[in-house]
């Protein structure tokens, strides 16, 4: 089952609607920056495009002259020269074409590589606010499908743009030198149809976008349903889910057909128009040839050139259409490149000499216009253990998340050793902290690799110690490959408690100066939990630790206990102090006591 | 991360094999063809029409060069302007006809293709949803999503564009060659002399392009899996300072991606360059020897012009096929993956003669049950116990003792290796699935919330559940207070997985959901309140005590309060049921439970607590 670790933010609404997308020009300009990053293939594809454009034009020209020579009754040696020239130009065309493919490929793969790398780097830096705004499925589709569309645009332009433009210009000059009226007529027809095609392509671009969007909706639906499959099975709602999917599916079909039925004729038009123009040339060119206004060779040239022109115009049209279709992708990628809200400061303080004393100073956290933490002031002295208790949704996780800058406070500040956490390098700050989140995320790696990800250089003793503290050592016998057992999404089934204990081991092995455990023992049985806690007390004696928990047994030995309610600290003190005052904590203790008393009475 | 290392080499690693992968070996192309044939069968008539139209179009589009030849050799050479008119008329009408007919068959085919794929997508979705939990545990979600979207999409291209392209190109090629030979066999021989070389080149490069495109596919799958996992675990990556390693691993895959792209490009470029060169050579041959023919008068000038066009057109289908190669290859391997997925059968078969169970409070029993997720590693060993209707049972035991696995067997998420699980005396393997679903409700440790409103997350799209019932259940489960504080209350929209709720709130939702459906089902609470504070949990228990009167339930919990009132407590240790009985009886027995109990009793030592 796929677990999320994003449950720090309790009320997130997508901000994408409210965030104005940057201008289209800005979208293209970042792409051009990436293109300019590979100057060699860029120049290569332009140069070979020009050469190819020129060379490809020579073929019909030579064919025309062969026809003329034949018509004039020239001997075969003249024709042989023409044919040899034809082959030479053919070879030049092939070489230029090869170079075009090579360089445009190089260019687009570089852009593809760079864009993906930059995007992924950005992902590594983005804060939780960002990840709450975009779902994983959405991000993956942007990081893959949208980037795919972008590089395809680049490869297409690199391959065809320059050569098509060059070819068109030269053909225009050549044809015009033979017969201006015929050229004008042919170009006019082709130009009109090409503009129609481009216009149609433009007006269909939003329809294409709708098809893409519905595809995304469907993929999201499948991801959601399959991740929650156990619930679907438990309540036997397979049929309802399938029906909901069918609706989405039908919607996709409708949009797809709508787009295709309009797009297809537009796509077929160029071919038909080119044949139509050929017909016109045959008729009028034929008449002109009969009247001797043009030679039979010119006639043949026109025929072939017309085919070429419509091909070249079509190429340009396709590039333009592709650009329009890619616009959506560019738009979706632009916000991915924005810099993260939580960053390292320019000038940072060293963490070397910091004492792990944590202070929250008048901290308020507002997310999506909702006050989630309200004016919290709290000092956790170095080397102490503080426990945080409080009802579900009272802001406990959010509060401890501020220390490692999962969120930044809206008002107030959080300091470690007197230094604002925002003045520390993120890496340095986080290297001080070991964090055990509420839901455990394991990577599809071996148990050992998951364990060692907490630190780069743990020796075997450290591994053994972490395994012991978390009592995972007890479970090793059950696992077929011991420490090398594959866990995570593709790995063996670990129980909820085993996963949590692995997360604890992962934190312990870091040997941190600040240990944060967010309800990290909830799935561990009482007895094992007690053992772990006893050992952890040894581990944390020299460091500051924060424990969020619900059970009295887990929190009562803390140096002091903080009670939260609705984003505020409502009580704090030691266990002994708090049990004497009416409040959440005393009630909790009394509930557990009643259990014990009840048990004791029956024992 | 379990992905290519920066040097690009994949590390061999033992991994659990998803059934969707392992079925590969037994799959042949035949199954793919069968699958395509099956989804297209309902549209036989339309497809027949498409092919008729296709032949017609091919024939018609062979006309223009022939007409040009007629024009040049006839009216133009003999200076007869009036003679051009009938030729022109036929020409234009053939173009118009081709346009209309092509549109007609494309329209038909795309409708058919899209309908067939909508069917296939639905079939695939329903097929996947029917699979058992073991399938979902070993098949990454990303893989399923990719089958449902990317692969079906690739098939759409195949059915609605590529197949027609291939078939029409074949027709055209054959048609042109025939027409060429009919007009002038000597010129035809000249024009077609490079065709065999082209075909040989095509066969040669097809293999290489196919290999590269398969590699590209596998890499994309790795890429997607990597990104999926990295995004899912991003918080851990950031907090544990693993950005550099993750970045390097990503750069490794990304670099491989570029490399394979490059080799695909190289194969393509050399292939199409060879084709292009052959085209030039072919035309040069026609021109040179054709000219000799015109001089020697075994051919006319009009024929030569027409043949230049025909020769070029005869190469076109091959060039187009080349352009379509990658696409067709992609579609075929996508189709193969979809076919493979469709071949996977649930390991939990539906009963042949399902037994119905009455909708009343059920009793259930385990008879010598042994069970393991993987062969050779048993999680439960010889477990036997019996629960009568209306009883409350609790399971205790250390983590990893097999409690959750036991709970899953009642709902038949898995089938036992040995022994039997019975509900009302009937083996769960014989109970009709709908009855089983309404007979057992499991509330899991980590409940999932869907990307929808709270209301739909509770009702699960069941239109028969009223808002009143929903709110009553929310009150009982103590979810009502927090829901009412949300901006839109029950209409508040959750993110996928319920990411905008806390873990405790998700558990409250799951609990409400369980109380709302199937009032007679055996309620299995698997640490269902572990992330909820003690005070709220207290209220929940009071609510539950009232709601569960007379209802059979099984509770897995670590907290004393949840366990002690149970009619029967099962104590599990390393997959075995070691003790069972009431709280008092077990304490008297002075075994593991009593020990466990003393431990907890000691830790929350009441005397010192109140003082």
Interface residues (C-beta under 8 A of the other chain):
Chain A: X1 X2 X3 X4 X5 X6 X7 X8 X9 X10 X11 X12 X13 X59 X63 X66 X67 X70 X71 X75 X76 X79 X80 X82 X83 X86 X87 X90 X91 X93 X94 X97 X98 X101 X102 X105 X106 X109 X110 X112 X113 X116 X117 X120 X121 X123 X124 X125 X126 X128 X131 X132 X135 X136 X137 X139 X140 X143 X144 X215 X218 X219 X220 X221 X222 X223 X224 X225 X226 X227 X228 X229 X230 X231 X232 X233 X234 X235 X236 X237 X238 X240 X241 X242 X244 X245 X246 X249 X250 X252 X253 X256 X257 X260 X261 X264 X265 X268 X272 X275 X276 X278 X279 X282 X283 X286 X287 X289 X290 X296 X299 X300 X303 X304 X370 X389 X390 X391 X392 X393 X397 X404 X406 X426 X427 X430 X431 X433 X435 X437 X438 X439 X441 X443 X444 X445 X446 X453 X454 X474 X475 X478 X480 X481 X484 X486 X488 X489 X490 X491 X492 X493 X494 X495 X496 X497 X498 X500 X501 X506 X510 X519 X522 X523 X524 X525 X526 X527 X528 X529 X530 X550 X551 X552 X553 X556 X575 X576 X579 X584 X587 X588 X589 X591 X592 X593 X594 X595 X596 X597 X598 X599 X600 X602 X603
Chain B: X1 X2 X13 X14 X15 X16 X64 X67 X68 X71 X72 X75 X76 X79 X80 X81 X84 X87 X88 X91 X92 X95 X98 X99 X102 X103 X106 X107 X110 X111 X114 X115 X118 X121 X122 X125 X126 X128 X129 X130 X133 X136 X137 X138 X140 X141 X142 X144 X145 X148 X149 X153 X156 X160 X220 X223 X224 X225 X227 X228 X229 X230 X231 X232 X233 X234 X235 X236 X237 X238 X239 X240 X241 X242 X243 X246 X247 X250 X251 X254 X255 X257 X258 X261 X262 X265 X268 X269 X270 X272 X273 X276 X277 X279 X280 X281 X283 X284 X287 X288 X291 X292 X294 X295 X301 X304 X305 X308 X309 X373 X374 X376 X377 X396 X397 X398 X399 X400 X403 X404 X411 X413 X433 X434 X437 X438 X440 X441 X442 X444 X445 X446 X447 X448 X449 X450 X451 X460 X461 X462 X482 X486 X487 X495 X496 X497 X498 X499 X500 X501 X502 X503 X504 X505 X506 X508 X510 X513 X517 X518 X527 X530 X531 X532 X533 X534 X535 X536 X537 X538 X558 X559 X560 X561 X564 X574 X583 X584 X587 X596 X597 X599 X600 X601 X603 X604 X606 X609 X610 X611
